[in-house]
Amino acid sequence: MGKRGPEPGAPEVSLANNETRQQIFLDALAQCGSIKRAARIASPHSKSGADATFRGYAARSPEFSARIDEALDAYKDSLIAECQRRGRDGFQGRALTYKGEIIGHERAYSDQLLILEMRRLMPEYREKSSVEHEHKVKVQPMGAWTIAASDLEALTKAEVETLKGLFSKVMDHRRGLQARDVTPPPMQIEPNAEDEGPDENGDVIPY
């Protein structure tokens, strides 16, 4: 008779002493990118799926944690390769038939995946922010900050939204002070002698 696996509900074998089980988990993780799914593949007899066991061992073992990161990087690389294949090289599309018989298949391409891959590698193809206004933040006596629309290209879409939210919060605060006729107290910081200040027209010159 062949060797039987552990009975359902049997105690887990220590991962520290089970290199085979570790490798099965890591190989599966590199293929699916999911710790939970990889743990189930490596622990088919576990009722819970054993993902907590693998996560716990990774927390205690820096070496195993690094191997998990390598497996996840391998999965990411496989996704990139698949995007390149489907976007650039093409894949088998719908069948071509003649008199009821399949005579071949169309070569299909994914424009969306190709665009995503171009945006990943080439900043000039990334989406431009819809924010086209320039914002000036004046901080006395430290000078002025100017953020142009072109500067926002260095930010992700989420970071741009965060920045817009911060500007909105500052403007709401300013309007609230104006409504109450309250002048914000000046910052108690003395400028250096060599620092530039307002010019002859009273405008703030950026430092």
RAPE-V488174 format. One record per backbone hydrogen bond with DSSP energy under -0.5 kcal/mol. CO is the residue of the C=O (numbers start at 1). NH is the residue of the N-H. E is the energy in kcal/mol with one decimal. If there is no record, write none. Layout:
co=CO nh=NH e=E
co=CO nh=NH e=E
This chain:
co=7 nh=10 e=-2.3
co=14 nh=17 e=-0.8
co=15 nh=18 e=-1.6
co=18 nh=22 e=-1.9
co=19 nh=23 e=-2.5
co=20 nh=24 e=-2.2
co=21 nh=25 e=-2.1
co=22 nh=26 e=-2.6
co=23 nh=27 e=-2.8
co=24 nh=28 e=-2.2
co=25 nh=29 e=-2.5
co=26 nh=30 e=-2.1
co=27 nh=31 e=-0.9
co=28 nh=32 e=-2.5
co=29 nh=33 e=-2.5
co=34 nh=38 e=-2.6
co=35 nh=39 e=-2.4
co=36 nh=40 e=-1.7
co=37 nh=41 e=-1.9
co=38 nh=42 e=-2.1
co=39 nh=43 e=-1.3
co=41 nh=44 e=-0.5
co=43 nh=46 e=-1.8
co=45 nh=9 e=-1.0
co=50 nh=54 e=-1.7
co=51 nh=55 e=-2.6
co=52 nh=56 e=-2.6
co=53 nh=57 e=-2.2
co=54 nh=58 e=-2.1
co=55 nh=59 e=-1.9
co=56 nh=60 e=-1.2
co=57 nh=61 e=-1.7
co=60 nh=62 e=-0.6
co=61 nh=65 e=-2.4
co=62 nh=66 e=-2.2
co=63 nh=67 e=-1.7
co=64 nh=68 e=-2.0
co=65 nh=69 e=-2.0
co=66 nh=70 e=-2.0
co=67 nh=71 e=-2.1
co=68 nh=72 e=-2.5
co=69 nh=73 e=-2.3
co=70 nh=74 e=-2.1
co=71 nh=75 e=-1.9
co=72 nh=76 e=-2.4
co=73 nh=77 e=-2.5
co=74 nh=78 e=-1.9
co=75 nh=79 e=-1.9
co=76 nh=80 e=-2.3
co=77 nh=81 e=-2.5
co=78 nh=82 e=-2.1
co=79 nh=83 e=-2.5
co=80 nh=84 e=-2.4
co=81 nh=85 e=-2.4
co=82 nh=86 e=-2.8
co=83 nh=87 e=-2.4
co=84 nh=88 e=-2.7
co=84 nh=89 e=-1.3
co=85 nh=90 e=-2.1
co=86 nh=110 e=-1.9
co=91 nh=108 e=-3.1
co=94 nh=106 e=-2.6
co=95 nh=97 e=-0.5
co=96 nh=103 e=-3.3
co=96 nh=104 e=-1.1
co=98 nh=101 e=-1.4
co=101 nh=98 e=-2.8
co=104 nh=96 e=-3.6
co=106 nh=93 e=-3.3
co=106 nh=108 e=-0.7
co=108 nh=91 e=-2.5
co=109 nh=111 e=-0.7
co=110 nh=114 e=-1.9
co=111 nh=115 e=-2.5
co=112 nh=116 e=-2.4
co=113 nh=117 e=-2.1
co=114 nh=118 e=-2.1
co=115 nh=119 e=-2.6
co=116 nh=120 e=-1.8
co=117 nh=121 e=-1.6
co=118 nh=122 e=-3.0
co=121 nh=123 e=-0.5
co=122 nh=125 e=-2.1
co=123 nh=126 e=-1.7
co=130 nh=132 e=-0.7
co=135 nh=147 e=-2.4
co=136 nh=138 e=-0.6
co=137 nh=139 e=-0.6
co=137 nh=145 e=-2.6
co=138 nh=140 e=-0.5
co=139 nh=142 e=-0.5
co=139 nh=143 e=-1.8
co=140 nh=187 e=-0.6
co=143 nh=139 e=-2.7
co=145 nh=137 e=-2.5
co=146 nh=148 e=-0.6
co=147 nh=135 e=-1.9
co=148 nh=151 e=-0.7
co=148 nh=152 e=-0.9
co=149 nh=152 e=-0.6
co=150 nh=153 e=-1.2
co=151 nh=154 e=-1.7
co=152 nh=155 e=-1.6
co=156 nh=160 e=-2.3
co=157 nh=161 e=-2.0
co=158 nh=162 e=-2.0
co=159 nh=163 e=-2.5
co=160 nh=164 e=-2.7
co=161 nh=165 e=-2.0
co=162 nh=166 e=-2.0
co=163 nh=167 e=-2.4
co=164 nh=168 e=-2.4
co=165 nh=169 e=-2.1
co=166 nh=170 e=-2.3
co=167 nh=171 e=-2.6
co=168 nh=172 e=-2.4
co=169 nh=173 e=-2.1
co=170 nh=174 e=-2.4
co=171 nh=175 e=-2.7
co=172 nh=176 e=-2.0
co=173 nh=177 e=-1.9
co=174 nh=178 e=-2.3
co=175 nh=179 e=-2.3
co=176 nh=180 e=-1.4
co=177 nh=182 e=-3.1
co=178 nh=181 e=-0.9
co=182 nh=184 e=-0.6
co=187 nh=189 e=-1.6
co=192 nh=195 e=-1.0
co=199 nh=202 e=-2.0
co=203 nh=199 e=-2.2
co=204 nh=206 e=-0.5
